[in-house]
Amino acid sequence: MKTFNILLSSINDIKAFVNIVNKYEFDVDLTSGRYVVDAKSIMGIFSLDLSKPIKVDVHSEGEDADKFIEEIKAYIQ
């Protein structure tokens, strides 16, 4: 599992992020405070406090996880 923080500052950022996450089979969780949501859920992401960085847990290792992280590099804090 890989963990890091991202910042989604606009609706377009959220839509692009969800589109990227949905291309992969593995699970990705987002954590803000005590709330954890599925990163593939736009509604779940909108329920988080988006004014602060969000913790990302990627439940995968290897080439797919590295490719995913490379695609979302623009959002990583």
C-alpha positions in Angstrom: 0.0 0.0 0.0 1.2 3.5 -0.8 0.1 6.6 1.0 0.5 10.3 0.2 -1.5 13.6 0.2 -3.3 15.3 -2.7 -5.1 18.6 -3.2 -8.2 18.8 -5.4 -9.0 22.5 -5.7 -11.7 22.6 -8.4 -14.6 20.6 -9.8 -12.5 19.9 -12.9 -9.7 18.5 -10.7 -12.2 16.2 -9.0 -13.7 15.0 -12.3 -10.2 14.4 -13.9 -9.0 12.6 -10.7 -12.0 10.2 -10.6 -11.6 9.5 -14.3 -8.0 8.4 -13.7 -8.8 6.3 -10.6 -11.6 4.5 -12.5 -9.2 3.2 -15.1 -7.6 0.9 -12.5 -8.9 -2.3 -10.9 -7.4 -1.8 -7.4 -9.0 0.2 -4.6 -8.0 3.7 -3.7 -9.3 5.3 -0.5 -9.4 9.0 0.4 -9.2 10.2 4.0 -10.1 13.6 5.4 -10.3 13.8 9.2 -12.2 10.8 10.3 -14.0 10.2 7.0 -12.8 7.6 4.5 -14.4 7.4 1.0 -13.9 5.4 -2.2 -11.8 7.6 -4.6 -13.9 6.2 -7.5 -17.0 8.0 -6.0 -17.5 11.7 -7.1 -20.2 12.0 -4.4 -17.9 10.6 -1.8 -15.2 13.1 -2.7 -17.6 16.0 -2.5 -18.5 15.0 1.1 -14.9 15.6 2.2 -13.3 18.9 3.3 -11.6 19.9 0.0 -10.0 23.0 1.5 -7.2 20.8 3.0 -5.0 18.1 1.6 -6.6 14.7 1.4 -4.7 11.5 2.3 -4.7 8.8 -0.4 -4.2 5.1 0.3 -3.4 3.1 -2.9 -4.2 -0.6 -2.2 -1.8 -1.9 -4.8 1.9 -2.4 -5.4 4.1 -2.7 -8.5 3.8 -1.3 -12.0 0.0 -0.4 -12.0 0.4 1.6 -8.7 3.4 3.4 -10.1 1.6 4.2 -13.4 -1.4 5.5 -11.4 0.8 7.7 -9.2 2.5 9.1 -12.3 -0.9 10.0 -13.8 -2.1 11.9 -10.7 1.3 13.6 -10.1 -0.2 17.1 -10.7 -2.5 16.7 -7.6 0.2 15.3 -5.2 1.3 17.6 -2.4 
